[in-house]
Amino acid sequence: NIGKAAGNPDGTANTIFGMWMNSSGHKANILNTSYGKIGIGAVQTGSTTYFTQVFTN
């Protein structure tokens, strides 16, 4: 699952995290104690930033 944020990148990480926490599926993964590690990736191209999450032990 990849998230996309277009426009002004100011506060983008906070915005994306807020979106993840407002998504029941993303929030469940973030708070799931069976995962010991999370990887978060971001790449920017022009005025668009793409984000992804990977959960593992």
C-alpha positions, 0 to 999 in steps of 0.5 A, spaced: 500 500 500 502 506 497 500 513 500 500 519 495 501 526 498 501 532 492 502 539 493 506 543 499 510 538 502 510 542 509 508 537 514 507 532 510 509 526 514 505 529 520 499 529 515 500 522 512 501 519 519 494 522 521 491 519 515 494 512 517 491 513 524 484 515 521 484 509 517 482 503 521 487 498 517 493 502 517 492 504 525 491 496 527 497 495 523 501 501 527 498 499 534 499 491 533 504 489 538 505 482 534 509 487 529 516 488 532 519 493 527 516 498 522 519 500 515 517 507 512 519 509 506 518 516 502 520 518 495 519 525 492 518 527 485 516 534 483 511 536 488 508 529 489 511 525 495 509 517 496 509 513 502 509 506 504 509 502 510 512 495 512 511 491 518 515 485 520 518 482 526 
